[in-house]
Amino acid sequence: METYFPRILILLAQQPPEGPGILGMLIPMLAIGFLFYFLLIVPQRKEQRKRQQMLGALKKNDRVITIGGIYGVVANVHREADEVTLKVDEATNTKIRVSLSAIARVLGEGPSEENT
């Protein structure tokens, strides 16, 4: 009959193999952090800066689309009140007031010349 007790003691007395140190674990984490920053945060900031410039340059007679899909021509811009007045129908002179942040895109300048 063979005893396993001495073998267990020998296995327990051995030093465990050394794994990567703290530096070995820190380098991949830093690499993931840099990738996250350059692939997600930098493009988002660039897009945000571009949108702020677009809204800052908004002026009377610009053709715009709101985030709700409404096409209109800017009639008035109140930057202090964060408000834009849009003319949505030339025939009835219909105007709506929307928040400045509700402008999705600027299409160009001047009223649209669509023949319907």
N, C-alpha and C positions, 0 to 999 in steps of 0.2 A: 504494500500500500504506500503510495507516494503522497507526500504532504505538499500542499501548495503554500503553506505559511511562509517558508523562507523565500520563495519566489516573489510573493507579495511584498515582503520587506525590502527586497532588492529593488523592485520597481518603485516603491515609495521613496527609497533613499536616493534615487537618481535625480539629478537636476532636470527640471522641465526644459525643453528646447526654448531658446530665446527667440521671441517674436520681434517684429519691427518695433523700434522704440517710438517715443512720442513724436519725433521728427518724421518717421516713416508714416505715421497716421495723419500728421498735420498737413503734409504736402498735398495729398489727394483732396483733402477738404478745402484747402486754399484754391486749388485748381478748379474745383466745382464752384466755389464762390466767385472767382473771376469769370468763369463761363456764364454763370447766372447773371452777373452784372452786365457783361458786354452783349449778351444775346437778348436779354429782356428789358433791363432798366434803361440802358442808353438809347435804344430805338424808341421807347415810350416817351422819354424826355424830349427827344428830337421832334416827335410827332406833336407833343404838347406845345412846344415852342413855336412850331409852324402854325398850329391852330390859333395861338395867341396873337401871332403876327397878322393872320388873316382877319381876325375879329378887330384888331387894332386899326387896320386899314379900311374897315367897312365905312362906306360913305353913301350919301344920298344918290339915288338912281342906280345903285348896284342891283343886279338881278341875283336873287338868292333862293336857296331851298332850305326849308326848316327841317329839323329832325323828324317832324311829323309828316314830311312829304309835301308841304304846301309851297308852291311856287309864288314868288312875289317880287316886287320892286321896292327897295328901301325908300321910304318917304321921309323918315326922320330918325336920327340916332341920338338917344339920351344916354351918354356913357355914365353920368353920375347916378342915374336911376337904373342902370343896367337894363335898358329897354330899347326896343327897335319897333318903329311903326312901319308896317308893310302894306303896300297897295296890292291887293290880290285880284281886283277886277277893274279894268279901265272903264267899262261901260257904265257900271253903277257906282263907281268911285268907292268901292268897298275897301276899308282899311282894317287891319288887325294889329294889336300890340302884342309882341312876344318878347321874351327874355333874350338878351344878347347871346347867351349860351345856347339858345335854341336854333341858332343859325348853323346849318350843317356844311353848306358849301356856298361859295360865291361863284356864280356862273359867268358874270361879265358885267359890262356897264350898259346902262340904257334900258328902256322898256323893250320887251320882246316884240318882234314883228311877225307874229304868227297869224296866218289867215285861216280861220276855221269856218 
